[in-house]
Amino acid sequence: MEVIGIEKVRHEDRKEWQRQLEAKICAAVRKEMDISRELSDEEVYDYIDQVILRETARTGVNMKERIRLRESIFNTLRRLDILQDMLEDPEITEIMMNGYDHIFLEKNGRLIPSDKKFASRERYEDLVQQIVSRANRIVNRASPIVDARLPDGSRVNVIMEPVALDGTTMTIRKFADREWNMDKLIEIGSIDEKMAQYFRLLVLARYNIIVSGGTGSGKTTILNLLSDFIPSEERIVTIEDSAELNLRTLPNLVRLETRDANVEGENQITIQDLIRAALRVRPDRIIVGEVRGGEAFPMIQAAMNTGHDGSLSTCHANSCQDAVSRLETMVLMGCEMPLMAIRGQISSAIDIFIHLGRLRDKSRKVLEVAEVVGRQEGEIVLNTLFRFEETGEKEGRLVGEFVLVNSLLHRTKLKLSGHLEEFSRLEGEYLKDV
């Protein structure tokens, strides 16, 4: 590949010229590296520097561009290629690849196309396999859909051909590297201070809580922050499809993750398997990252109805009432039971639903909190505790307030845990402010 000097390249062709130069240097480094032994990062950088100096000597490339080339080629050889810069950009929250040359980003809550693309389809496919294999997962034409994670906790979904008609897609939901806490959520308006204290008392009193919401609404973030309220002396077991929870404050923690079947279709470990195993390791509480199907039944029956009060989980839903319907459907997927019996299990197992939403200004908020009261005429009855009510817009952002709609009816756990007096005082202050 012949690369002419940059001074002869038209401005509109400069990016393509840079790609050609980078590809040429990368190919030369691969050819010259000693692959008979394990190279350190410093040695790889030395090879890159030598080739860059040689190949750019008469091209008019300045020092800034040489430094960019150095990092970009190192990312290709040792890291995640063009994805590395995207993963390190704090404003990017999701990376969506519809093939090797069509990449879209979610940045500051909005979808935008990226001007970057992989050098080739083969390089893209190699990187997909690299990411999946590091997470001890397998993806191929026989098993074309897989969920995995990056070392920093970012969630990865891959869908290969023939299921993905236009080529392999890979979607990366980045792990939030910011130190999220309740104070931060209060600052950005996702919750208010009294509601945070309300949640703290519910967790301390060992209410079973389900966090519901749509994709990207912040369910995992809230679940992480609710876990910060769990007393440090308790033993916690977490169960996830792909480990995303970051329970920083819990010293006695057992983390469990599912495993896909091997190439022979054997040795799969499901969430149902892990829930049953978790009961044997003496947990005080069980946290299930997300229920999506038949695992809802063992979670409700085995985790929340067998003395492990204070357990937490999440599910996809459009409201608290919809979360109830979703759970009913998921339990039916995992067992053959009459609907009335299922509703009885759910109403006795779950105490609180917290529903999150993503509003039209892209902000994420707690939209509703509801208490499971019981059953009436066969239906599960909810008591709405909180609701977010819009009051207008200011500088393109929605403005509103969190309104305490009703008082909590079931207070036995608060009384038994010794937090009833503090809870009643907090609720009184809320009503007084309203």
C-alpha positions, 0 to 999 in steps of 0.5 A, spaced: 500 500 500 503 506 497 501 512 502 503 519 499 505 525 503 499 529 507 501 535 503 498 532 497 491 530 500 485 534 499 482 536 505 475 531 504 480 525 503 484 526 509 480 521 513 481 516 508 488 517 507 489 517 515 486 510 515 490 507 509 497 510 513 494 507 519 493 500 516 499 500 513 503 501 519 499 496 523 500 491 518 508 492 518 508 492 526 504 485 526 509 483 521 515 485 525 513 483 532 517 477 535 510 473 536 515 467 539 514 470 546 509 474 550 511 481 549 510 487 554 506 493 553 512 497 553 515 492 547 509 493 543 510 500 543 517 500 541 515 496 535 510 501 533 514 507 535 520 504 530 515 503 524 511 510 525 518 514 525 520 510 518 513 510 515 512 517 516 519 520 515 517 523 508 509 524 509 509 531 513 505 528 519 506 532 525 507 530 532 500 530 534 498 525 529 504 521 530 501 520 538 494 519 535 497 513 531 501 510 536 495 510 541 490 507 535 495 502 533 496 499 540 489 499 541 488 495 535 493 490 537 492 490 545 486 493 546 479 493 543 481 497 537 476 503 535 472 501 541 477 503 546 476 511 545 469 510 545 469 506 552 473 511 555 469 517 553 465 518 559 459 522 555 458 515 551 453 511 554 452 505 549 455 503 543 451 500 537 455 496 531 450 494 526 456 491 522 463 493 522 462 499 518 456 502 521 456 504 528 452 508 532 453 512 539 448 514 545 451 520 547 448 525 552 442 521 552 441 522 544 443 517 538 448 519 533 452 516 528 460 515 529 465 516 523 469 511 525 469 504 522 473 497 523 479 496 518 475 490 515 469 485 517 474 480 519 477 484 524 470 486 527 469 479 527 475 477 531 474 482 536 467 480 537 470 473 538 475 476 543 470 479 547 466 473 548 471 468 549 474 473 555 467 472 558 468 465 557 462 465 553 461 462 546 458 465 539 457 462 533 452 460 527 449 454 531 449 459 538 448 466 535 446 470 541 450 471 547 450 476 553 457 477 556 461 483 559 467 487 559 472 487 564 470 493 567 463 491 567 460 493 561 454 489 558 455 486 551 450 483 547 452 479 540 447 477 535 450 473 529 448 471 522 444 468 520 439 471 525 442 478 524 440 478 517 445 484 515 451 481 519 453 481 526 451 486 531 454 488 537 451 492 543 455 495 549 452 498 554 457 501 558 458 500 566 458 507 569 465 509 571 462 515 576 461 513 583 454 514 583 450 515 590 444 517 592 446 524 593 448 524 586 441 522 584 438 527 588 442 532 585 440 530 578 433 530 580 432 522 579 429 522 586 429 527 592 432 526 599 426 524 603 424 519 598 432 516 599 431 516 606 424 512 605 428 507 601 433 506 606 428 505 612 424 500 607 431 496 606 433 496 613 426 493 615 427 488 610 422 489 605 422 485 598 423 490 593 422 489 585 425 495 581 421 495 574 423 500 568 424 500 561 431 499 558 436 504 560 431 507 565 437 506 571 434 499 574 441 496 575 443 503 578 438 503 583 439 496 585 446 498 587 444 504 591 439 500 595 444 495 596 448 500 600 443 501 605 444 493 607 447 492 614 455 490 613 454 484 617 449 481 613 451 475 608 448 477 601 448 472 595 447 476 588 445 472 582 446 474 575 446 473 567 452 477 566 455 480 572 453 488 573 452 489 580 457 493 584 456 492 591 461 496 594 459 496 601 458 489 603 464 485 605 460 478 606 458 477 599 457 471 594 457 473 587 454 468 582 453 468 574 450 463 569 454 459 564 452 457 557 452 450 555 458 448 551 459 446 544 456 439 546 450 443 549 451 441 556 453 443 562 449 449 562 447 453 569 441 457 569 439 462 574 434 457 576 440 453 578 443 458 582 437 460 586 437 453 588 444 453 590 444 460 593 439 457 599 445 452 601 450 458 602 446 461 608 444 468 605 441 473 609 438 476 602 438 474 595 439 479 590 437 477 583 440 482 577 434 481 573 428 476 572 426 475 565 423 468 564 421 462 568 426 464 573 421 468 576 418 462 580 424 460 584 426 467 585 419 468 589 418 461 592 425 460 594 428 466 595 422 471 597 418 466 601 423 462 605 425 467 610 430 471 606 426 478 607 429 484 604 431 480 597 431 485 591 431 484 584 429 488 577 424 486 571 422 490 565 415 493 565 412 500 564 409 501 570 408 498 577 401 495 575 405 492 569 410 489 573 405 485 577 402 482 570 409 481 567 411 477 574 405 473 573 406 471 566 414 469 567 412 465 573 407 461 568 413 460 564 417 456 569 411 452 572 404 449 571 400 453 577 393 456 577 393 463 576 390 464 583 395 460 586 401 464 582 398 471 585 397 468 592 405 467 591 407 474 588 402 478 593 405 474 599 413 475 597 413 482 594 412 488 598 414 494 594 415 496 587 419 501 585 418 504 577 423 508 573 422 511 567 426 515 562 422 522 560 422 525 553 428 530 555 432 523 556 432 524 564 431 518 568 427 518 574 423 514 579 416 515 577 412 511 581 413 507 588 407 502 590 406 497 596 403 490 595 397 490 599 394 483 598 388 480 593 381 483 592 376 479 587 382 475 585 387 481 583 393 483 586 392 490 589 397 496 589 397 502 594 401 507 590 405 511 595 409 516 591 408 519 584 412 524 580 408 529 577 410 534 572 409 541 573 413 544 567 419 545 563 425 549 564 431 550 559 429 544 556 429 540 562 422 537 565 421 540 572 416 536 577 416 534 584 415 527 588 408 527 591 407 522 597 400 519 595 398 514 600 401 512 607 404 505 607 399 500 610 403 494 612 408 496 617 409 490 621 416 489 618 418 496 620 415 495 627 419 488 628 426 492 625 425 498 630 424 503 625 417 504 625 418 511 629 423 514 624 419 512 618 412 515 621 416 521 623 419 521 616 412 520 613 409 526 617 415 531 614 413 529 607 406 530 608 407 537 612 412 539 606 406 537 601 
